Amino acid sequence: MATSEAQKKAKKNYEKANPEKAYYWKRKSEAGGFINPSPQTRLYKLIQSNMDIRESYISDLKEFKIALDKRLKEL
C-alpha cells in the first residue's frame, strides 16, 4: 500500500516536533531489522545463502543476547 503525500508530510511534521521519540523509534527499528530481517531484505537473503555470514550472524545474535541480559540487569 502506497503512502500518501499527506501521510508523509504528517510523519515529517511529527518527527520535527518530537525529535527524541523519532530518534528512539528509528534506532529501535534498526535493531529490529537486524534481529529479525524480513524475507525481502538483502540481509535475510545473505543469511540464507552464505554459511560464513550465517555463522557470524548467529554469533552476533548471541553476543547481543548477552549484552541485552546485562543491560536489563543494570536497569
CHARMM internal coordinates of N, CA and C (Angstrom, degrees):
IC EDIT
DIST 1 N 1 CA 1.4541
DIST 1 CA 1 C 1.5278
ANGL 1 N 1 CA 1 C 108.15
DIST 1 C 2 N 1.2967
ANGL 1 CA 1 C 2 N 116.05
DIHE 1 N 1 CA 1 C 2 N 129.25
DIST 2 N 2 CA 1.4560
ANGL 1 C 2 N 2 CA 121.97
DIHE 1 CA 1 C 2 N 2 CA -177.79
DIST 2 CA 2 C 1.5301
ANGL 2 N 2 CA 2 C 110.27
DIHE 1 C 2 N 2 CA 2 C -75.46
DIST 2 C 3 N 1.3087
ANGL 2 CA 2 C 3 N 114.91
DIHE 2 N 2 CA 2 C 3 N 147.63
DIST 3 N 3 CA 1.4528
ANGL 2 C 3 N 3 CA 121.17
DIHE 2 CA 2 C 3 N 3 CA 177.39
DIST 3 CA 3 C 1.5251
ANGL 3 N 3 CA 3 C 108.52
DIHE 2 C 3 N 3 CA 3 C -89.74
DIST 3 C 4 N 1.3254
ANGL 3 CA 3 C 4 N 116.96
DIHE 3 N 3 CA 3 C 4 N 128.35
DIST 4 N 4 CA 1.4634
ANGL 3 C 4 N 4 CA 120.19
DIHE 3 CA 3 C 4 N 4 CA -178.87
DIST 4 CA 4 C 1.5251
ANGL 4 N 4 CA 4 C 110.36
DIHE 3 C 4 N 4 CA 4 C -73.01
DIST 4 C 5 N 1.3035
ANGL 4 CA 4 C 5 N 114.71
DIHE 4 N 4 CA 4 C 5 N 159.62
DIST 5 N 5 CA 1.4695
ANGL 4 C 5 N 5 CA 120.03
DIHE 4 CA 4 C 5 N 5 CA 177.73
DIST 5 CA 5 C 1.5268
ANGL 5 N 5 CA 5 C 110.56
DIHE 4 C 5 N 5 CA 5 C -61.72
DIST 5 C 6 N 1.3263
ANGL 5 CA 5 C 6 N 116.53
DIHE 5 N 5 CA 5 C 6 N -36.24
DIST 6 N 6 CA 1.4705
ANGL 5 C 6 N 6 CA 120.26
DIHE 5 CA 5 C 6 N 6 CA 178.67
DIST 6 CA 6 C 1.5218
ANGL 6 N 6 CA 6 C 110.93
DIHE 5 C 6 N 6 CA 6 C -63.82
DIST 6 C 7 N 1.3412
ANGL 6 CA 6 C 7 N 116.51
DIHE 6 N 6 CA 6 C 7 N -40.02
DIST 7 N 7 CA 1.4694
ANGL 6 C 7 N 7 CA 119.95
DIHE 6 CA 6 C 7 N 7 CA 178.31
DIST 7 CA 7 C 1.5184
ANGL 7 N 7 CA 7 C 110.83
DIHE 6 C 7 N 7 CA 7 C -66.43
DIST 7 C 8 N 1.3236
ANGL 7 CA 7 C 8 N 116.83
DIHE 7 N 7 CA 7 C 8 N -42.31
DIST 8 N 8 CA 1.4709
ANGL 7 C 8 N 8 CA 120.85
DIHE 7 CA 7 C 8 N 8 CA 178.70
DIST 8 CA 8 C 1.5249
ANGL 8 N 8 CA 8 C 110.73
DIHE 7 C 8 N 8 CA 8 C -61.28
DIST 8 C 9 N 1.3255
ANGL 8 CA 8 C 9 N 116.17
DIHE 8 N 8 CA 8 C 9 N -42.72
DIST 9 N 9 CA 1.4616
ANGL 8 C 9 N 9 CA 120.79
DIHE 8 CA 8 C 9 N 9 CA 179.46
DIST 9 CA 9 C 1.5239
ANGL 9 N 9 CA 9 C 110.91
DIHE 8 C 9 N 9 CA 9 C -65.56
DIST 9 C 10 N 1.3234
ANGL 9 CA 9 C 10 N 116.90
DIHE 9 N 9 CA 9 C 10 N -43.16
DIST 10 N 10 CA 1.4646
ANGL 9 C 10 N 10 CA 121.01
DIHE 9 CA 9 C 10 N 10 CA 179.50
DIST 10 CA 10 C 1.5284
ANGL 10 N 10 CA 10 C 110.66
DIHE 9 C 10 N 10 CA 10 C -62.68
DIST 10 C 11 N 1.3267
ANGL 10 CA 10 C 11 N 116.89
DIHE 10 N 10 CA 10 C 11 N -41.73
DIST 11 N 11 CA 1.4728
ANGL 10 C 11 N 11 CA 120.82
DIHE 10 CA 10 C 11 N 11 CA 178.35
DIST 11 CA 11 C 1.5237
ANGL 11 N 11 CA 11 C 110.82
DIHE 10 C 11 N 11 CA 11 C -62.84
DIST 11 C 12 N 1.3242
ANGL 11 CA 11 C 12 N 116.09
DIHE 11 N 11 CA 11 C 12 N -44.89
DIST 12 N 12 CA 1.4664
ANGL 11 C 12 N 12 CA 120.69
DIHE 11 CA 11 C 12 N 12 CA 179.78
DIST 12 CA 12 C 1.5289
ANGL 12 N 12 CA 12 C 110.63
DIHE 11 C 12 N 12 CA 12 C -62.16
DIST 12 C 13 N 1.3298
ANGL 12 CA 12 C 13 N 116.90
DIHE 12 N 12 CA 12 C 13 N -43.11
DIST 13 N 13 CA 1.4661
ANGL 12 C 13 N 13 CA 120.78
DIHE 12 CA 12 C 13 N 13 CA 178.60
DIST 13 CA 13 C 1.5265
ANGL 13 N 13 CA 13 C 111.36
DIHE 12 C 13 N 13 CA 13 C -64.14
DIST 13 C 14 N 1.3387
ANGL 13 CA 13 C 14 N 116.67
DIHE 13 N 13 CA 13 C 14 N -41.01
DIST 14 N 14 CA 1.4648
ANGL 13 C 14 N 14 CA 120.15
DIHE 13 CA 13 C 14 N 14 CA 178.80
DIST 14 CA 14 C 1.5292
ANGL 14 N 14 CA 14 C 110.54
DIHE 13 C 14 N 14 CA 14 C -63.48
DIST 14 C 15 N 1.3348
ANGL 14 CA 14 C 15 N 116.05
DIHE 14 N 14 CA 14 C 15 N -45.04
DIST 15 N 15 CA 1.4656
ANGL 14 C 15 N 15 CA 120.00
DIHE 14 CA 14 C 15 N 15 CA -179.83
DIST 15 CA 15 C 1.5258
ANGL 15 N 15 CA 15 C 111.24
DIHE 14 C 15 N 15 CA 15 C -63.30
DIST 15 C 16 N 1.3182
ANGL 15 CA 15 C 16 N 116.63
DIHE 15 N 15 CA 15 C 16 N -36.61
DIST 16 N 16 CA 1.4622
ANGL 15 C 16 N 16 CA 120.39
DIHE 15 CA 15 C 16 N 16 CA 177.64
DIST 16 CA 16 C 1.5256
ANGL 16 N 16 CA 16 C 111.27
DIHE 15 C 16 N 16 CA 16 C -66.96
DIST 16 C 17 N 1.3362
ANGL 16 CA 16 C 17 N 116.31
DIHE 16 N 16 CA 16 C 17 N -38.60
DIST 17 N 17 CA 1.4651
ANGL 16 C 17 N 17 CA 121.12
DIHE 16 CA 16 C 17 N 17 CA -179.47
DIST 17 CA 17 C 1.5270
ANGL 17 N 17 CA 17 C 112.69
DIHE 16 C 17 N 17 CA 17 C -79.09
DIST 17 C 18 N 1.3418
ANGL 17 CA 17 C 18 N 117.29
DIHE 17 N 17 CA 17 C 18 N -21.00
DIST 18 N 18 CA 1.4719
ANGL 17 C 18 N 18 CA 122.19
DIHE 17 CA 17 C 18 N 18 CA -176.51
DIST 18 CA 18 C 1.5294
ANGL 18 N 18 CA 18 C 110.46
DIHE 17 C 18 N 18 CA 18 C -132.65
DIST 18 C 19 N 1.3178
ANGL 18 CA 18 C 19 N 117.83
DIHE 18 N 18 CA 18 C 19 N 64.41
DIST 19 N 19 CA 1.4794
ANGL 18 C 19 N 19 CA 119.97
DIHE 18 CA 18 C 19 N 19 CA -173.84
DIST 19 CA 19 C 1.5230
ANGL 19 N 19 CA 19 C 114.11
DIHE 18 C 19 N 19 CA 19 C -63.23
DIST 19 C 20 N 1.3299
ANGL 19 CA 19 C 20 N 117.94
DIHE 19 N 19 CA 19 C 20 N -33.40
DIST 20 N 20 CA 1.4615
ANGL 19 C 20 N 20 CA 119.62
DIHE 19 CA 19 C 20 N 20 CA -179.65
DIST 20 CA 20 C 1.5216
ANGL 20 N 20 CA 20 C 111.16
DIHE 19 C 20 N 20 CA 20 C -65.90
DIST 20 C 21 N 1.3252
ANGL 20 CA 20 C 21 N 116.15
DIHE 20 N 20 CA 20 C 21 N -46.01
DIST 21 N 21 CA 1.4623
ANGL 20 C 21 N 21 CA 120.13
DIHE 20 CA 20 C 21 N 21 CA 178.99
DIST 21 CA 21 C 1.5269
ANGL 21 N 21 CA 21 C 110.78
DIHE 20 C 21 N 21 CA 21 C -65.37
DIST 21 C 22 N 1.3278
ANGL 21 CA 21 C 22 N 116.78
DIHE 21 N 21 CA 21 C 22 N -40.96
DIST 22 N 22 CA 1.4656
ANGL 21 C 22 N 22 CA 120.65
DIHE 21 CA 21 C 22 N 22 CA -179.97
DIST 22 CA 22 C 1.5293
ANGL 22 N 22 CA 22 C 110.30
DIHE 21 C 22 N 22 CA 22 C -62.51
DIST 22 C 23 N 1.3232
ANGL 22 CA 22 C 23 N 117.03
DIHE 22 N 22 CA 22 C 23 N -41.37
DIST 23 N 23 CA 1.4618
ANGL 22 C 23 N 23 CA 121.41
DIHE 22 CA 22 C 23 N 23 CA 177.95
DIST 23 CA 23 C 1.5291
ANGL 23 N 23 CA 23 C 110.63
DIHE 22 C 23 N 23 CA 23 C -64.06
DIST 23 C 24 N 1.3156
ANGL 23 CA 23 C 24 N 115.87
DIHE 23 N 23 CA 23 C 24 N -45.94
DIST 24 N 24 CA 1.4622
ANGL 23 C 24 N 24 CA 121.43
DIHE 23 CA 23 C 24 N 24 CA 179.38
DIST 24 CA 24 C 1.5215
ANGL 24 N 24 CA 24 C 110.78
DIHE 23 C 24 N 24 CA 24 C -58.72
DIST 24 C 25 N 1.3277
ANGL 24 CA 24 C 25 N 117.49
DIHE 24 N 24 CA 24 C 25 N -48.38
DIST 25 N 25 CA 1.4652
ANGL 24 C 25 N 25 CA 121.51
DIHE 24 CA 24 C 25 N 25 CA -178.56
DIST 25 CA 25 C 1.5238
ANGL 25 N 25 CA 25 C 111.55
DIHE 24 C 25 N 25 CA 25 C -64.67
DIST 25 C 26 N 1.3358
ANGL 25 CA 25 C 26 N 116.45
DIHE 25 N 25 CA 25 C 26 N -36.49
DIST 26 N 26 CA 1.4642
ANGL 25 C 26 N 26 CA 119.66
DIHE 25 CA 25 C 26 N 26 CA 179.33
DIST 26 CA 26 C 1.5243
ANGL 26 N 26 CA 26 C 110.00
DIHE 25 C 26 N 26 CA 26 C -64.40
DIST 26 C 27 N 1.3135
ANGL 26 CA 26 C 27 N 116.26
DIHE 26 N 26 CA 26 C 27 N -47.18
DIST 27 N 27 CA 1.4658
ANGL 26 C 27 N 27 CA 119.87
DIHE 26 CA 26 C 27 N 27 CA -179.46
DIST 27 CA 27 C 1.5236
ANGL 27 N 27 CA 27 C 111.06
DIHE 26 C 27 N 27 CA 27 C -64.99
DIST 27 C 28 N 1.3042
ANGL 27 CA 27 C 28 N 118.15
DIHE 27 N 27 CA 27 C 28 N -39.42
DIST 28 N 28 CA 1.4634
ANGL 27 C 28 N 28 CA 122.08
DIHE 27 CA 27 C 28 N 28 CA 177.59
DIST 28 CA 28 C 1.5254
ANGL 28 N 28 CA 28 C 110.02
DIHE 27 C 28 N 28 CA 28 C -62.09
DIST 28 C 29 N 1.2928
ANGL 28 CA 28 C 29 N 116.67
DIHE 28 N 28 CA 28 C 29 N -42.58
DIST 29 N 29 CA 1.4585
ANGL 28 C 29 N 29 CA 121.31
DIHE 28 CA 28 C 29 N 29 CA 179.06
DIST 29 CA 29 C 1.5248
ANGL 29 N 29 CA 29 C 111.62
DIHE 28 C 29 N 29 CA 29 C -64.18
DIST 29 C 30 N 1.3316
ANGL 29 CA 29 C 30 N 116.72
DIHE 29 N 29 CA 29 C 30 N -40.46
DIST 30 N 30 CA 1.4658
ANGL 29 C 30 N 30 CA 120.69
DIHE 29 CA 29 C 30 N 30 CA 178.19
DIST 30 CA 30 C 1.5250
ANGL 30 N 30 CA 30 C 110.79
DIHE 29 C 30 N 30 CA 30 C -62.11
DIST 30 C 31 N 1.3189
ANGL 30 CA 30 C 31 N 116.31
DIHE 30 N 30 CA 30 C 31 N -44.55
DIST 31 N 31 CA 1.4685
ANGL 30 C 31 N 31 CA 120.05
DIHE 30 CA 30 C 31 N 31 CA 179.25
DIST 31 CA 31 C 1.5208
ANGL 31 N 31 CA 31 C 110.59
DIHE 30 C 31 N 31 CA 31 C -64.43
DIST 31 C 32 N 1.3059
ANGL 31 CA 31 C 32 N 116.21
DIHE 31 N 31 CA 31 C 32 N -44.54
DIST 32 N 32 CA 1.4628
ANGL 31 C 32 N 32 CA 120.32
DIHE 31 CA 31 C 32 N 32 CA 179.33
DIST 32 CA 32 C 1.5131
ANGL 32 N 32 CA 32 C 112.29
DIHE 31 C 32 N 32 CA 32 C -62.19
DIST 32 C 33 N 1.3228
ANGL 32 CA 32 C 33 N 116.48
DIHE 32 N 32 CA 32 C 33 N -37.03
DIST 33 N 33 CA 1.4546
ANGL 32 C 33 N 33 CA 120.86
DIHE 32 CA 32 C 33 N 33 CA 178.94
DIST 33 CA 33 C 1.5163
ANGL 33 N 33 CA 33 C 112.87
DIHE 32 C 33 N 33 CA 33 C -66.59
DIST 33 C 34 N 1.3204
ANGL 33 CA 33 C 34 N 117.07
DIHE 33 N 33 CA 33 C 34 N -29.07
DIST 34 N 34 CA 1.4593
ANGL 33 C 34 N 34 CA 120.13
DIHE 33 CA 33 C 34 N 34 CA 176.18
DIST 34 CA 34 C 1.5277
ANGL 34 N 34 CA 34 C 110.61
DIHE 33 C 34 N 34 CA 34 C -79.44
DIST 34 C 35 N 1.3149
ANGL 34 CA 34 C 35 N 116.14
DIHE 34 N 34 CA 34 C 35 N -42.76
DIST 35 N 35 CA 1.4629
ANGL 34 C 35 N 35 CA 120.54
DIHE 34 CA 34 C 35 N 35 CA -176.80
DIST 35 CA 35 C 1.5267
ANGL 35 N 35 CA 35 C 111.38
DIHE 34 C 35 N 35 CA 35 C -68.74
DIST 35 C 36 N 1.3043
ANGL 35 CA 35 C 36 N 116.77
DIHE 35 N 35 CA 35 C 36 N -41.56
DIST 36 N 36 CA 1.4604
ANGL 35 C 36 N 36 CA 120.82
DIHE 35 CA 35 C 36 N 36 CA -176.17
DIST 36 CA 36 C 1.5353
ANGL 36 N 36 CA 36 C 109.64
DIHE 35 C 36 N 36 CA 36 C -134.18
DIST 36 C 37 N 1.3299
ANGL 36 CA 36 C 37 N 117.67
DIHE 36 N 36 CA 36 C 37 N 73.18
DIST 37 N 37 CA 1.4646
ANGL 36 C 37 N 37 CA 119.77
DIHE 36 CA 36 C 37 N 37 CA -177.36
DIST 37 CA 37 C 1.5216
ANGL 37 N 37 CA 37 C 111.93
DIHE 36 C 37 N 37 CA 37 C -68.04
DIST 37 C 38 N 1.3053
ANGL 37 CA 37 C 38 N 116.44
DIHE 37 N 37 CA 37 C 38 N 142.39
DIST 38 N 38 CA 1.4675
ANGL 37 C 38 N 38 CA 119.51
DIHE 37 CA 37 C 38 N 38 CA 178.45
DIST 38 CA 38 C 1.5274
ANGL 38 N 38 CA 38 C 109.95
DIHE 37 C 38 N 38 CA 38 C -77.52
DIST 38 C 39 N 1.3086
ANGL 38 CA 38 C 39 N 116.95
DIHE 38 N 38 CA 38 C 39 N 152.67
DIST 39 N 39 CA 1.4683
ANGL 38 C 39 N 39 CA 121.30
DIHE 38 CA 38 C 39 N 39 CA -173.65
DIST 39 CA 39 C 1.5250
ANGL 39 N 39 CA 39 C 115.55
DIHE 38 C 39 N 39 CA 39 C -57.70
DIST 39 C 40 N 1.3147
ANGL 39 CA 39 C 40 N 118.93
DIHE 39 N 39 CA 39 C 40 N -23.96
DIST 40 N 40 CA 1.4565
ANGL 39 C 40 N 40 CA 119.75
DIHE 39 CA 39 C 40 N 40 CA -179.01
DIST 40 CA 40 C 1.5297
ANGL 40 N 40 CA 40 C 113.79
DIHE 39 C 40 N 40 CA 40 C -85.93
DIST 40 C 41 N 1.3299
ANGL 40 CA 40 C 41 N 117.98
DIHE 40 N 40 CA 40 C 41 N -1.47
DIST 41 N 41 CA 1.4582
ANGL 40 C 41 N 41 CA 120.05
DIHE 40 CA 40 C 41 N 41 CA -178.09
DIST 41 CA 41 C 1.5215
ANGL 41 N 41 CA 41 C 112.13
DIHE 40 C 41 N 41 CA 41 C -85.31
DIST 41 C 42 N 1.3002
ANGL 41 CA 41 C 42 N 114.00
DIHE 41 N 41 CA 41 C 42 N 156.95
DIST 42 N 42 CA 1.4679
ANGL 41 C 42 N 42 CA 120.71
DIHE 41 CA 41 C 42 N 42 CA 177.81
DIST 42 CA 42 C 1.5284
ANGL 42 N 42 CA 42 C 110.75
DIHE 41 C 42 N 42 CA 42 C -62.57
DIST 42 C 43 N 1.3307
ANGL 42 CA 42 C 43 N 116.97
DIHE 42 N 42 CA 42 C 43 N -41.26
DIST 43 N 43 CA 1.4601
ANGL 42 C 43 N 43 CA 120.96
DIHE 42 CA 42 C 43 N 43 CA -179.93
DIST 43 CA 43 C 1.5171
ANGL 43 N 43 CA 43 C 111.04
DIHE 42 C 43 N 43 CA 43 C -58.35
DIST 43 C 44 N 1.3127
ANGL 43 CA 43 C 44 N 117.00
DIHE 43 N 43 CA 43 C 44 N -47.47
DIST 44 N 44 CA 1.4656
ANGL 43 C 44 N 44 CA 121.37
DIHE 43 CA 43 C 44 N 44 CA 179.85
DIST 44 CA 44 C 1.5284
ANGL 44 N 44 CA 44 C 110.55
DIHE 43 C 44 N 44 CA 44 C -57.74
DIST 44 C 45 N 1.3137
ANGL 44 CA 44 C 45 N 115.72
DIHE 44 N 44 CA 44 C 45 N -46.30
DIST 45 N 45 CA 1.4635
ANGL 44 C 45 N 45 CA 120.65
DIHE 44 CA 44 C 45 N 45 CA -178.63
DIST 45 CA 45 C 1.5276
ANGL 45 N 45 CA 45 C 111.33
DIHE 44 C 45 N 45 CA 45 C -63.89
DIST 45 C 46 N 1.3310
ANGL 45 CA 45 C 46 N 117.03
DIHE 45 N 45 CA 45 C 46 N -38.99
DIST 46 N 46 CA 1.4637
ANGL 45 C 46 N 46 CA 120.38
DIHE 45 CA 45 C 46 N 46 CA 177.33
DIST 46 CA 46 C 1.5247
ANGL 46 N 46 CA 46 C 111.62
DIHE 45 C 46 N 46 CA 46 C -64.74
DIST 46 C 47 N 1.3204
ANGL 46 CA 46 C 47 N 116.13
DIHE 46 N 46 CA 46 C 47 N -43.68
DIST 47 N 47 CA 1.4638
ANGL 46 C 47 N 47 CA 120.71
DIHE 46 CA 46 C 47 N 47 CA 179.70
DIST 47 CA 47 C 1.5298
ANGL 47 N 47 CA 47 C 110.41
DIHE 46 C 47 N 47 CA 47 C -61.32
DIST 47 C 48 N 1.3159
ANGL 47 CA 47 C 48 N 116.34
DIHE 47 N 47 CA 47 C 48 N -39.22
DIST 48 N 48 CA 1.4604
ANGL 47 C 48 N 48 CA 120.66
DIHE 47 CA 47 C 48 N 48 CA -178.94
DIST 48 CA 48 C 1.5251
ANGL 48 N 48 CA 48 C 113.00
DIHE 47 C 48 N 48 CA 48 C -72.45
DIST 48 C 49 N 1.3304
ANGL 48 CA 48 C 49 N 117.54
DIHE 48 N 48 CA 48 C 49 N -32.21
DIST 49 N 49 CA 1.4639
ANGL 48 C 49 N 49 CA 120.20
DIHE 48 CA 48 C 49 N 49 CA -169.91
DIST 49 CA 49 C 1.5233
ANGL 49 N 49 CA 49 C 115.10
DIHE 48 C 49 N 49 CA 49 C -103.80
DIST 49 C 50 N 1.3271
ANGL 49 CA 49 C 50 N 117.92
DIHE 49 N 49 CA 49 C 50 N -14.69
DIST 50 N 50 CA 1.4573
ANGL 49 C 50 N 50 CA 119.93
DIHE 49 CA 49 C 50 N 50 CA -173.54
DIST 50 CA 50 C 1.5321
ANGL 50 N 50 CA 50 C 109.69
DIHE 49 C 50 N 50 CA 50 C -123.95
DIST 50 C 51 N 1.3265
ANGL 50 CA 50 C 51 N 116.60
DIHE 50 N 50 CA 50 C 51 N 111.62
DIST 51 N 51 CA 1.4652
ANGL 50 C 51 N 51 CA 121.24
DIHE 50 CA 50 C 51 N 51 CA -175.51
DIST 51 CA 51 C 1.5337
ANGL 51 N 51 CA 51 C 112.05
DIHE 50 C 51 N 51 CA 51 C -62.66
DIST 51 C 52 N 1.3311
ANGL 51 CA 51 C 52 N 118.34
DIHE 51 N 51 CA 51 C 52 N -38.28
DIST 52 N 52 CA 1.4629
ANGL 51 C 52 N 52 CA 120.47
DIHE 51 CA 51 C 52 N 52 CA 179.04
DIST 52 CA 52 C 1.5273
ANGL 52 N 52 CA 52 C 111.19
DIHE 51 C 52 N 52 CA 52 C -62.90
DIST 52 C 53 N 1.3204
ANGL 52 CA 52 C 53 N 115.75
DIHE 52 N 52 CA 52 C 53 N -44.56
DIST 53 N 53 CA 1.4645
ANGL 52 C 53 N 53 CA 119.51
DIHE 52 CA 52 C 53 N 53 CA 178.97
DIST 53 CA 53 C 1.5271
ANGL 53 N 53 CA 53 C 109.97
DIHE 52 C 53 N 53 CA 53 C -67.10
DIST 53 C 54 N 1.3139
ANGL 53 CA 53 C 54 N 117.16
DIHE 53 N 53 CA 53 C 54 N -39.04
DIST 54 N 54 CA 1.4759
ANGL 53 C 54 N 54 CA 120.16
DIHE 53 CA 53 C 54 N 54 CA 178.87
DIST 54 CA 54 C 1.5219
ANGL 54 N 54 CA 54 C 110.57
DIHE 53 C 54 N 54 CA 54 C -60.41
DIST 54 C 55 N 1.3373
ANGL 54 CA 54 C 55 N 116.95
DIHE 54 N 54 CA 54 C 55 N -44.02
DIST 55 N 55 CA 1.4715
ANGL 54 C 55 N 55 CA 120.14
DIHE 54 CA 54 C 55 N 55 CA 179.10
DIST 55 CA 55 C 1.5235
ANGL 55 N 55 CA 55 C 110.97
DIHE 54 C 55 N 55 CA 55 C -64.38
DIST 55 C 56 N 1.3285
ANGL 55 CA 55 C 56 N 117.28
DIHE 55 N 55 CA 55 C 56 N -41.40
DIST 56 N 56 CA 1.4660
ANGL 55 C 56 N 56 CA 120.64
DIHE 55 CA 55 C 56 N 56 CA 177.15
DIST 56 CA 56 C 1.5242
ANGL 56 N 56 CA 56 C 110.58
DIHE 55 C 56 N 56 CA 56 C -64.14
DIST 56 C 57 N 1.3228
ANGL 56 CA 56 C 57 N 115.82
DIHE 56 N 56 CA 56 C 57 N -40.87
DIST 57 N 57 CA 1.4591
ANGL 56 C 57 N 57 CA 121.32
DIHE 56 CA 56 C 57 N 57 CA -179.99
DIST 57 CA 57 C 1.5296
ANGL 57 N 57 CA 57 C 110.69
DIHE 56 C 57 N 57 CA 57 C -61.28
DIST 57 C 58 N 1.3166
ANGL 57 CA 57 C 58 N 116.63
DIHE 57 N 57 CA 57 C 58 N -46.29
DIST 58 N 58 CA 1.4644
ANGL 57 C 58 N 58 CA 120.83
DIHE 57 CA 57 C 58 N 58 CA 178.85
DIST 58 CA 58 C 1.5234
ANGL 58 N 58 CA 58 C 110.58
DIHE 57 C 58 N 58 CA 58 C -61.61
DIST 58 C 59 N 1.3169
ANGL 58 CA 58 C 59 N 116.56
DIHE 58 N 58 CA 58 C 59 N -43.50
DIST 59 N 59 CA 1.4663
ANGL 58 C 59 N 59 CA 121.20
DIHE 58 CA 58 C 59 N 59 CA 178.07
DIST 59 CA 59 C 1.5318
ANGL 59 N 59 CA 59 C 110.75
DIHE 58 C 59 N 59 CA 59 C -61.63
DIST 59 C 60 N 1.3206
ANGL 59 CA 59 C 60 N 116.73
DIHE 59 N 59 CA 59 C 60 N -43.44
DIST 60 N 60 CA 1.4697
ANGL 59 C 60 N 60 CA 120.51
DIHE 59 CA 59 C 60 N 60 CA 179.23
DIST 60 CA 60 C 1.5190
ANGL 60 N 60 CA 60 C 111.21
DIHE 59 C 60 N 60 CA 60 C -63.96
DIST 60 C 61 N 1.3326
ANGL 60 CA 60 C 61 N 117.84
DIHE 60 N 60 CA 60 C 61 N -41.01
DIST 61 N 61 CA 1.4633
ANGL 60 C 61 N 61 CA 120.41
DIHE 60 CA 60 C 61 N 61 CA 177.75
DIST 61 CA 61 C 1.5346
ANGL 61 N 61 CA 61 C 110.88
DIHE 60 C 61 N 61 CA 61 C -61.52
DIST 61 C 62 N 1.3200
ANGL 61 CA 61 C 62 N 116.58
DIHE 61 N 61 CA 61 C 62 N -39.86
DIST 62 N 62 CA 1.4718
ANGL 61 C 62 N 62 CA 120.11
DIHE 61 CA 61 C 62 N 62 CA 178.23
DIST 62 CA 62 C 1.5279
ANGL 62 N 62 CA 62 C 110.75
DIHE 61 C 62 N 62 CA 62 C -64.27
DIST 62 C 63 N 1.3431
ANGL 62 CA 62 C 63 N 116.55
DIHE 62 N 62 CA 62 C 63 N -40.39
DIST 63 N 63 CA 1.4665
ANGL 62 C 63 N 63 CA 120.00
DIHE 62 CA 62 C 63 N 63 CA 177.48
DIST 63 CA 63 C 1.5271
ANGL 63 N 63 CA 63 C 110.58
DIHE 62 C 63 N 63 CA 63 C -64.41
DIST 63 C 64 N 1.3321
ANGL 63 CA 63 C 64 N 116.53
DIHE 63 N 63 CA 63 C 64 N -41.46
DIST 64 N 64 CA 1.4621
ANGL 63 C 64 N 64 CA 120.13
DIHE 63 CA 63 C 64 N 64 CA 177.54
DIST 64 CA 64 C 1.5259
ANGL 64 N 64 CA 64 C 110.89
DIHE 63 C 64 N 64 CA 64 C -62.40
DIST 64 C 65 N 1.3208
ANGL 64 CA 64 C 65 N 117.07
DIHE 64 N 64 CA 64 C 65 N -39.52
DIST 65 N 65 CA 1.4649
ANGL 64 C 65 N 65 CA 120.16
DIHE 64 CA 64 C 65 N 65 CA 179.32
DIST 65 CA 65 C 1.5225
ANGL 65 N 65 CA 65 C 110.46
DIHE 64 C 65 N 65 CA 65 C -61.43
DIST 65 C 66 N 1.3084
ANGL 65 CA 65 C 66 N 117.12
DIHE 65 N 65 CA 65 C 66 N -43.52
DIST 66 N 66 CA 1.4678
ANGL 65 C 66 N 66 CA 120.85
DIHE 65 CA 65 C 66 N 66 CA 178.02
DIST 66 CA 66 C 1.5236
ANGL 66 N 66 CA 66 C 110.15
DIHE 65 C 66 N 66 CA 66 C -61.90
DIST 66 C 67 N 1.3362
ANGL 66 CA 66 C 67 N 115.76
DIHE 66 N 66 CA 66 C 67 N -45.75
DIST 67 N 67 CA 1.4716
ANGL 66 C 67 N 67 CA 119.81
DIHE 66 CA 66 C 67 N 67 CA 179.98
DIST 67 CA 67 C 1.5295
ANGL 67 N 67 CA 67 C 111.52
DIHE 66 C 67 N 67 CA 67 C -64.25
DIST 67 C 68 N 1.3299
ANGL 67 CA 67 C 68 N 116.85
DIHE 67 N 67 CA 67 C 68 N -38.73
DIST 68 N 68 CA 1.4689
ANGL 67 C 68 N 68 CA 120.12
DIHE 67 CA 67 C 68 N 68 CA 178.36
DIST 68 CA 68 C 1.5320
ANGL 68 N 68 CA 68 C 111.30
DIHE 67 C 68 N 68 CA 68 C -66.19
DIST 68 C 69 N 1.3115
ANGL 68 CA 68 C 69 N 116.47
DIHE 68 N 68 CA 68 C 69 N -43.70
DIST 69 N 69 CA 1.4777
ANGL 68 C 69 N 69 CA 119.51
DIHE 68 CA 68 C 69 N 69 CA 178.42
DIST 69 CA 69 C 1.5255
ANGL 69 N 69 CA 69 C 110.36
DIHE 68 C 69 N 69 CA 69 C -60.99
DIST 69 C 70 N 1.3192
ANGL 69 CA 69 C 70 N 116.62
DIHE 69 N 69 CA 69 C 70 N -42.44
DIST 70 N 70 CA 1.4647
ANGL 69 C 70 N 70 CA 120.71
DIHE 69 CA 69 C 70 N 70 CA 178.44
DIST 70 CA 70 C 1.5330
ANGL 70 N 70 CA 70 C 110.69
DIHE 69 C 70 N 70 CA 70 C -62.89
DIST 70 C 71 N 1.3232
ANGL 70 CA 70 C 71 N 116.23
DIHE 70 N 70 CA 70 C 71 N -45.00
DIST 71 N 71 CA 1.4560
ANGL 70 C 71 N 71 CA 120.57
DIHE 70 CA 70 C 71 N 71 CA -179.07
DIST 71 CA 71 C 1.5253
ANGL 71 N 71 CA 71 C 112.18
DIHE 70 C 71 N 71 CA 71 C -64.15
DIST 71 C 72 N 1.3216
ANGL 71 CA 71 C 72 N 116.49
DIHE 71 N 71 CA 71 C 72 N -39.31
DIST 72 N 72 CA 1.4636
ANGL 71 C 72 N 72 CA 119.51
DIHE 71 CA 71 C 72 N 72 CA 178.18
DIST 72 CA 72 C 1.5196
ANGL 72 N 72 CA 72 C 111.28
DIHE 71 C 72 N 72 CA 72 C -63.61
DIST 72 C 73 N 1.3190
ANGL 72 CA 72 C 73 N 117.66
DIHE 72 N 72 CA 72 C 73 N -37.00
DIST 73 N 73 CA 1.4657
ANGL 72 C 73 N 73 CA 120.50
DIHE 72 CA 72 C 73 N 73 CA 177.12
DIST 73 CA 73 C 1.5114
ANGL 73 N 73 CA 73 C 110.98
DIHE 72 C 73 N 73 CA 73 C -66.13
DIST 73 C 74 N 1.3548
ANGL 73 CA 73 C 74 N 116.66
DIHE 73 N 73 CA 73 C 74 N -36.98
DIST 74 N 74 CA 1.4675
ANGL 73 C 74 N 74 CA 120.55
DIHE 73 CA 73 C 74 N 74 CA 179.37
DIST 74 CA 74 C 1.5208
ANGL 74 N 74 CA 74 C 111.60
DIHE 73 C 74 N 74 CA 74 C -65.75
DIST 74 C 75 N 1.3184
ANGL 74 CA 74 C 75 N 116.09
DIHE 74 N 74 CA 74 C 75 N -35.27
DIST 75 N 75 CA 1.4641
ANGL 74 C 75 N 75 CA 119.19
DIHE 74 CA 74 C 75 N 75 CA -177.96
DIST 75 CA 75 C 1.5107
ANGL 75 N 75 CA 75 C 111.11
DIHE 74 C 75 N 75 CA 75 C -80.31
END
COOR INIT
IC SEED 1 N 1 CA 1 C
IC BUILD
